[in-house]
Amino acid sequence: MPDFTKEVKAFAPATVANVGCGFDVLGFAIHGLGDTVTAVLSDKPGVRITRITGDGGRLPVETEKNTAGLAVQALLNKTGKMDETGIELSIEKKMPLGSGLGSSAASSVAAVVAVNALLGEPFSKNELLPFAVEGELAASGTAHADNVAAALFGGFILVKNHQPPDVISLHTPDKLHCTLIHPGIEIQTKNSRMILKKQVSLEKAVTQWGNVGALIAGLYTEDYDLIGRSLHDEIIEPVRSLLIPGFDRMKAAAMDAGALGCSISGSGPSVFALSTSKSEAETIGRKMGDVLDEIGLEFDIHISKINTQGAAVEVIRNV
Ligand code: HSE
């Protein structure tokens, strides 16, 4: 018998996709930013979004247009009980939209985690991944799983295959700190994917997969120098960085301030830098901020260790 008095609230973190060299295959989660989704059962079958806060009224509440709504619909379809189950979702955005920090993924992942708990955990965490990818498909036009996998599992992840998703959780060295600078402009993932070249030279491909392999080796051996030497993107960054005012100067400032490496977070405009201490991460943030101050562009800075927990249920209560 469904429990109509139960309410489940889940949180999913913001994420940095690509991690420089790993376009569409690498990602990690951070602390502090993300989305909360609250799910309750309803006696009216179907998925409805009753409220969205923190989005400035910009996200669609129609289930078929909302990433969280679509992800939960995919989940319900799989249960085979779509016709008899009613779900109401309330979404709290606690992170900026169009920022390159995995905003759509955070909504989809928090939603499927909340609904799974509401229904008595019919699916494992691994099994939830394809549902969240459905939401991403709607948001960006491609079923890339790097943000959703990092948000769901936490830590560093490698997406070996997108559909069906095959994701490997990687080792996360404890000292790593991430500095994020979010300039006050928006870039839609759909648009920043459209400008990418569809072909790469063999020479660039060789450099890139050398860096991806070495970065993963660096994570496992906690070799911070190797992580830094591998954080180079020969293919995507040269194109997308043109959309980010002051990118080259911010990156140079981060490297001068001791960053291991620095690149675009996801599809931008946020830029991330990795370092090995909080004080270094803060100095890097200040130096990058100085560049945007000079340009006259507003920004937010966020400092975080890597979030190894990923999405989780925060509250289950009777209403
Ligand atoms: N890997 C995706 C991209 C992430 O770079 O387009 C989008 O946040």
Residues whose N, C-alpha, C, O or C-beta is under 5 A from the ligand:
A	BS01	HSE	A17 F23 D24 H144 D146 T189 R193 G266 S267
